[in-house]
Amino acid sequence: MRAVLAGAAVLLAAAAESATILERKVELHVAVGSLTRSESWLVAIQEDRDVERWAEFSITVGLLEELTGCTAEVLDAAGKIVHSVPRRRMRRIDSPGSDLFSSSKAWIVPFPGLAVGQRVRVRVETRESPVFPASAVDVLQTAGQESLEVVVSSELPLRWHLANPCPEVAVTATEGGIRLRGSKLPRLDPPERAPDASLWVPALHIAWGSASDWAGIGRWYTELVGSVPRGRAEVAALARTTCAGIDGRRRCLEALAAHVQRAVRYEAVAIGAGGWVPAPAHEVLARGWGDCKEKSNLLVELLAAAGIRAHLVLLHAGDGGMVERELATPYVFNHCIVAAEIGPDAAAGDPVVGGLVLVDPTSTEPGIVWLPPSCQGRPVLLVDGERSRWLEVPDRFELEGRALEVRGRIGAGGELVGEAALEVSGLEAALWLAAFRSVAQDRVAVAVHEQFTSLVPGASFARMRWAALDRPYPSAWLAAELTLPGALREVAGRRSLRIGPARSLPEARLLDGRTVPLVLDAGVVRSRWVVGFPAGACRPVAVSARSGMALGALEATVTGDAEQMTAEWVTRVERSWAGAGDLGELAALCRAEGLAERTRVRLDCEK
Amino acid sequence: MARRSGAWSGVIGVACRSLATGALAFGAASAAAGADWPEIPATERSLKTVPGFPNAPAVVLFAQGRMVFDEEGISSRLEVYRRVKILTREGTEYGSMSLGSSEFFRVKELEARTHTPDGRIVELPKDAVFKKERSSYYNRVVTSFAMPEATEGAILEVRYTAFFDSVIYGDPWYFQSELPTLHSTITYVVPPGYKFGHDLRRTLRSVEVAQESRRTSAGTEVVYTAANVPAIPDEPSRFPFEDLGTRVIFLPLEYNGQLGWIGLLESWETLINLVQGNRDYGYKHFRLSSKAAAKKAKELVAGASTPREKACAVFRFVRDGIANDDASGVVIGERTGDGVLRAGRGDVAEKALLLQAMLDGAGISSSLAWANPLNHGRVNPKVPNPGQFETALVAAEVGGERLFLDPSDARIGCGVLPAELEGASVLLVDGRKPEWVTTPQTPPAGSRQDAVLDLAVSADGKVTGSGTLTLTGHHAYDRLRWKEDKEASAKAWTEWAADALSGFDVTGVEVSEDAEARKVEVKWVMAQREEAVLADEVALSAAAPLTLAQNPFVLPPERRMTPVQLSYTDVEQVELRLRWPEGWTPGPAPRCTATANGAGSLRCEYTVEAGARTLRATRTVEIQRREHFGNEYGELRALYAATAAADAEQVVVLGGSGR
């Protein structure tokens, strides 16, 4: 489960998209303990659908911000004000988003009666006392920008970094600040399987204050969390009773993690600095709910009470888990997990990084062997005071994936009749296990049917079955009886079988001309068909092929004789992220899988 | 699911509106704040699973409502109590809840507590209750709260009281929900001097609702009770919850005033009379102050030559020029036509009334039409209840025909209705007598998807060509102004075509849209990608780009519990034209089981002209019925199964010697 650690800085975005932003200006002023921000847009309404799209403009203000001013006007083509939208017509929405509650707010600014040729001008002013002295400005918007100017003035020494720079943008230093200018900026237009925008879209990051490196961020968060009351007896008592009679630190860790994963449900309430500061562990324990940092802090405290040293770990849990590391700021993180020091007690297969076992207390499946993919394949910041440091979490692809096995026999009419079974593990299995527990059996049967239909198009299925598999990581088994009409085809004297691999890679077309990194599903996908032939059938044409590279590999083998054949395809994707430098290699792998998917297993009837 | 609480302020004549009250449509039980909580039976404490629902994540143990109508219509109240047990890990999601409130339906006295599996009782702390303003318009607020220790095996108790200033409460009491319910009961306390009637609907034969009346010091109490109520199953394309849930509505028919019995919801006439109001409230009040609106209408139609052009000019102004407020329902507040015009915003009823007033100013007669989208439940014409209607249309008399106008949706053209308002029973409320009419419904042939692929195989086995997709009717509506601008639409269509035509590069996409004619046409050029070229074999999906990958109706008829409601009827056709070079051989016709039944039909054609080295394959599916009950589901299922099977087939052409 992904959990949001905190809201980022100011978020100002159009509810609608399109049109062209003729001018956008952002002014930030940094002072001791405060950040004021002013942002204005001048938008040209250019076509009919712009009228609809810009009928409402949404302004979202973060947890610690206060909206100090907002003006909204409609102008004619000559720039004359046609009408202004009074503040009373702006609709406030508390706590937008999916959190149970947050102190962020949205204002909806209505622009009824817009017409093509008119312009919309919005100016928003906010003030905040940031929980950490940093902020950011997203360069791109959901509409193209003719001109962008960002002016940052500061009464304090300022650090800055332009992440993911692009040729349309230039930053210059000014007296006491910086200025960013951009022109002819394209709209934000993420391609399929793009990682979070923060990882590839230009953004100006600024920071001030004394925490100037990542160790400083770790110290800052250590102190912030250190201010939270701790050491309460009820937490210690729970740790004691949970680990009583349990032998070894690993099993104690496992038991305490399972308690937090099962008995404390995920629920996010972020009010002001509460987006970053967890509620005290004893409160979270008493109420039985909390967000990622609260569940993690509780687990750290429980472990401490059990004599196991543990730390909070900050990471970005979005698609593609890289973070911009040039400028140290906590706003790159959105998730919090736990690293426990259990030393040699760790078992083979545990997610050990830097000698620490990583545990995600928000995971829906209790246990410590399985780390959700959202925490894998990325750098994470261990929060440990002066010893805070980056850790690199590898992708644990071997625990993610699926294995399809079809066993059957070709009938007189060319149909394949048999049994299909699918074993899934990791995240996909976790979803199945939740369904097994809490979804009506008819619905599960339908879902199993749909799963097999997507793997073997054209087949009909009956007698759907499913079960959880007893493994230390989420694993599930699905099965059904299968009939695939026309599995054996003959055209112009040539025979072939209508079987093939389950896809696991994206279509190669997504790599054409691509420069934006691509998110992958790390894991192993296996398809195995064991097919018996009727008398007089032909032998399969043997295949043995392998395409391997750093990102992963594809293997295909076909063996057998006139009575039975076995075809197997295995795709291993070892990383959840393909950076710009990997795209060429990935394209080759995707093409290989695409070709394998379309190539039929042919039968040789000449021998 | 959107629910309305049709609370009206005042005994009669007083207007309020139906406002969505949020997701927590549960009920509650009396017990004012501080009162004792009900005893929890030992059987509930030991309950692990619900018979018949082994996977239920949670169960409603007890839902109780007590509706006390205030004789003066000033302070009626609904007391709600609900007790839920969490049965699985996923059931813990029921530990967080939300309640909607407004100035017309004021939720107060919220209390809740958890019985933990080890027998402790934990009260809901005040700091776990959060109020979120959703709109200052009628003070719409959502109260969210997180129950403490809501783990597997926990029992959650919640109670609150909602106050409203009326004797009319148009929302039903639902005995059913998405969870199984062991016991659900609602008590209506009827004040003296009123006659009430009920609308009780049982949707499943297995659900029995007992009714009992008794005299008390507070008046007459009418109690409805149901036990062991099954959950409403989550089935694809099922009717909306509002149509499926067993429920009761209790409505005041008459009250005994100083001049004798006065009709309230006794009939549609009396109801409409209340809503129309007088100089001080209601529709009449709204219309009395609409002079500026009428003047504006005259300006708008100055250049229009026909009545239809005039009507559409006014319609577009209201649709696009007046922002939508999110309150629904047909009862209005105290605004006027000119007030809404001045404010530049209004809810569905206010926008419809403004449109009507402006049409009047333009010399076009019309009636307001109360309506409810079919995906939010069907209207029962036998029960005069304004709470049944979520929206208001305008039925304009234009050039001898009746034009239904819906000014609440920017994508809806003049005289066009969205699919969910087509074929719906609507009530015209401005004539001498209320008149029920059915809105027009687009026939299947009026909503088409037609795809044509014109392809050729080269000597080296690569396939290239072009494609077109033409959408009309509701299919077009779904994709008109699909994206924010033309460039983005073209990009989205390119991605759509590339996804639907796996193995091909799709380029040169051109999109043309005609909103008034409800037509979208997409053209593209396509070329097989390197990794899809097999040199001596071409195998093309028989129904791409409109392949039905999954039959959504795989559940056997004997297991299907709910009727099917499709969005609309339609026709979908794919035509593949393929040419190949000399020396290649076409395969047999793709398997296709022609099907024709009450649900619709599937037809396939496959013709090969060997001399010309061309083939033509078509697949046509027509859905003729939108709603499918009982055995009709089997027909729909068979049609979809045949279509999915046919769509999994391939058109094959082999070349070279191969093996």
Interface residues (C-beta under 8 A of the other chain):
Chain A: A16 E17 S18 A19 Q46 E47 R49 D50 V51 E52 R53 A55 E56 R89 R91 R92 I93 D94 S95 L100 F101 P110 F111 P112 G113 L114 T142 A143 D189 E192 R262 A263 R265 E267 V269 A286 R287 G288 W289 T364 A434 F436 R437 S438 V439 A440 Q441 D442 R443 V444 A445 V446 H449 E450 T453 S454 P457 G458 S460 P485 G486 R489 V491 A492 R494 E507 A508 R509 D512 V541 C590 R591 A592 G594 L595 R598 T599 R600 R602 D604 E606
Chain B: F53 P54 N55 A56 P57 T88 R89 E90 G91 T92 E93 G95 S96 T114 V122 P125 A128 F130 K131 K132 E133 R134 S135 S136 Y137 S144 A146 P148 E149 A150 T151 E152 A231 P233 D234 P236 D320 G321 I322 A323 A343 G344 R345 A410 R411 R481 K483 E484 D485 K486 A488 K491 E495 A498 S502 G503 D505 R529 E530 E531 A532 L534 E537 A539 A549 Q550 N551 V554 L555 R559 T585 G587 P588 R591 A641 A644 A645 A648 E649 V652 L654 G658 R659
